[in-house]
Structures are given as structure tokens and as C-alpha cells.
């Protein structure tokens, strides 16, 4: 796949109808169209950006068929038993089973718009403690990375603690320190951007700006893994 077919309103209409009908029969009858109009273009985007991703982290999973989400939802542990979703995403990340706390880039589309960002796929309290320690050690590096995410149009989002973890943290990093989880994400409701390879150029530029944050979070993940190895051998 060297071309990009584009994602149009027809794709979102079909995804919406599939979610609304919520039946295997409807999905099977329209599966070929769903793949052609939505899944395949997302795989084309993943492939188009793979070379840049490999330069950032050569352990990323860069097989397009494994990077793009499924339409069928896993309802086993969810109260929401609807079978199908109308949003699709790409994850640029290491295999999550082996590297769960490592950072990732993502790109998601849905009828209301699209978004892309950088964060860690999964966090634990122990990992976040390492993140906070690294933040105290390298505040300037982190703030420079934040500045680059803003250049890509991303905002900061976080689940914060009600009580400050460390009251004497410098004011310029306090909002980034007192968090249970965090991510940087840009949003757009201009779906026409998805119709041409303009979206690929936009994502390449954004991910380049997200790279310093990816590397900061990767450093925290490396420390977390190293600490775990020490603990396991103790």
C-alpha cells in the first residue's frame, strides 16, 4: 500500500449505521464496504508513518493490520453490550503485552472529528512515582517537551490527586506533578482533512513535535522496567 484512499463522510455514515443496527447480520452484509472505506485507509495511514515511527523507537509494532483497532467491541467485562463502535484508532507503540507502561502515539477518528496524541498506554502508581521523580530531576527537559506538544496543537489532560503529593514542587511543574495519569492530545472536527493525504502530513509533523515527550516518558518506563528487574532478582 503506497497510496491513501481517504476517509469520507460515507465511511462515517456506514460506521454509524453499523453501530445503530448493532447486529452481526448487518455487519457481515456491509463488512467489505466498512473495510474498504474505513479500515483500509487507516491501515494506509499507519503504513505511511511507519518509517518515521521506527526511527523514534525501533521496537514499535509497525504491522498495519495489528495497529488499527477492530470495529467489534469486547463486551465481556463491560456494562455496555453494544457489539460495534463507530470510532477507529491507530496505536503507534511497542507490543502492549510486553511493554505495558511504555509511551505511545495514537490517532483516532469518529463522526464528530479526529484526535491524536502522546502518552503512556498504561500506568501504575509505582510507574507514576518514577515519572514524578524524573520530572523533578529534569524539569527543563520536560517543559521543553511540553512546549513542543503545544506547537502541535495539543492540550494537557490529566486525572489529578485532590491532595497535593508534594506541596513544595516548583510552581511551573506542579500541574504536571500531581497527577494519577496524563496525556497530551490535539483535536479537530474538520473531517475534510481526512479525505486526502493532508492528514498524513499533519500527523507526521505532530508526531515529530510529540517525540521529545515520548522520549521523556520512555525514560521513565525504562527506569520502571529496570527497577522491576532489580526487585525480581532480590
N, C-alpha and C positions, 0 to 999 in steps of 0.2 A: 504494500500500500504506500504509494508515493504521493497520492493526491488527497484532497479533502473535499468531501461531497457537500458539506454544510448541513446545518440543522435548522429547519424552518418551522413555521407555525403548524404545518401539517403533522410534524413529529409530535409536538406538544399536544395537539388535539387528540391524536391517537393514544398517547400515553394517558391522557385524562380519561378518555373513553374506556380504556382498559382498566384503570383504577375504579371507575364508576361501575362498570359491569361486574367486576370482581368475580370473574368466572374463568375456570380453566378452558372452557369451550371457546369463549371469546378470544382469550389469549392465543390459543392454538390456531384459531382461524386467522388471526392477524399477526402472528409471530414473525413471519417473513418480512412484513412491512415494518414492524417495530425494529427489527434488527437492521434493516436497510436504512431507515430514516433516522434512527436514534443511536442504537448501539454501535453500528459500524462507524459512523462519523466520530464518535467518542474514542473508539479504538484508533482511528486515524490521527486524532489529536495526540493521544498517548504516544504513538509511534513517532510522530513528528518532533516531539520534545525529548525523546529518549536519549539522544546523543548528549544533549546538554545536561540531563539528569545524571548520566553516567560519570561525567566529569566532576560533578558535585559529590557523588557517593557511588562508587563502583559496586557496592553491594546491594543497591536497589534492585527490586524486582521490576524488570522492564519488558515483560511479555504482555502486550496489549490485551490479550484475552483474559489475563489474570488481574489486570489493573482496573478494569471497568466493572462497576457494580452490576448486580443482577436486578432484573425487574421483579422477580418473585421474592417476596419478603419471607424471612424466617419468623414464623409466628409462634414457635414453640414456647418461648418464655415471655411473650408479650400479651397484654390485655387487648391490644388492637389486633383483631384477627383478619383484617383485610389482606387479601392474597397478594396484591400488586401495588407498587409505588409508581408515582409519576415523576420522581426525581432520579437522576443518574449521576454518578460521580466517578472520577478517576483518582486513584491514590498513587502518588509517586513516593514509594517508601521501601524499606527493607522488608523481607517476609515477616509479618507481624507475629507469627507463632514463635519465631526465633529471637526477634528483636522488638518486643512489645513497647518498650519505653523510648524507642528511637523516634526522632522527628520525621515529619512527612510534609510534603506539599500536596494540596488537593485542588480539584476543580469540580464544581457541581452545577448542574443545570436543572431547572424546573420551570413550569409555566409562568411563574412570577418573575423570573430572572435567573442570573447566574452569579456564582461567587467563587473565590479562590483564596487560598491562604497557606499559612505555615504554622505548625505546632507539633506537639508530640501526640502520637496515636493513642497512647495510654499512659497514665501517670499513677504513681503510688505515693503515699506520704513520705516514704524514705527517699524516693526519687526527687520529690519537690524540695526536700530538705537540702539535697545536694545542689539542686538548681539555685536555691536561695544563697547557699554558701558561695557558689560560683558568681552569683550576682554581686555579692559583697566584695569579692576578690577582683572582679573585672567590670566595675560599673560603667566605665567609659566605653569599653568594647560593646557592652550590651546596649547602651544608649545610642551608639553609632548604628548598631543593627536595627534598633527601633526606628531611627531616622530614615533608614533605607526602606523599611516596610511602609512608612508613610509616603515615601516617594512613589511607591507602587499603588497608592490609594487605599492602603489597608488601615483599619482601625483596630484598637486593642480591646479584647473581650476577656473577661475573667470571672471565675467563681471565687469570691473573696471570703476571708475569715471575718467574722463580726468583731472579734477582738484582735488587736494587733499582735503579731507573733513576736515582734521586736520593736518596741516604741522608739528606740534611738536610731533607726535606719535613716540614712540621709533622705531628705525630702524628695530629691529628684528621682529616686528609685523606689520610693515607698509603695506607690501604686502597683509596681511590678513584683514587689517582695511579698506582700500579704495576700497571697493567692493559693487556692487549692488546685486550680488548673487555669490555663490561659492559652490564648491563641490570637493571631493576627489575621484579619480577613478583609478582603475588598469585595464589594457587592455592586451589581449593576442590574437594572431592569430593562436595558436596551437589548432585546433578543435579536435584533437585526445584526448585531456584531457576530452572532453565531453562524450567519449564513455564508460567510466567506472565511478565507484563511487569515483575515484580520485578527480573529480571536487567537490564532496560534502565535502571531507576532506579539500580541498583548500579553499572553501567558509567558512567553519566553522572557520578555522584559521584566515582568513582575517577579518571576522566579529568580531571575538574576539579582534583583533587589532583595528578595527574601533570603538569599543564600547566606549572608552573614548571621542572620538569626538561626537558620538551620544549623550552621556550624557551632554556634554558641550552645544550642540545645543538644547537639550531638556530643559536645564535650561533656556536658552534664550526664548524658546517657553512658558515655564511655567510663566515666568515674563510677557511676552506679553499677555497671557490669563488673568493673574491677573490684569494687568493694564486695560485691556478692561472691566473687570467686575467692576472695580472701576469707570471707565468712564460711564458705563451704569447705575450705581446706583447714579451718581452725580446729 
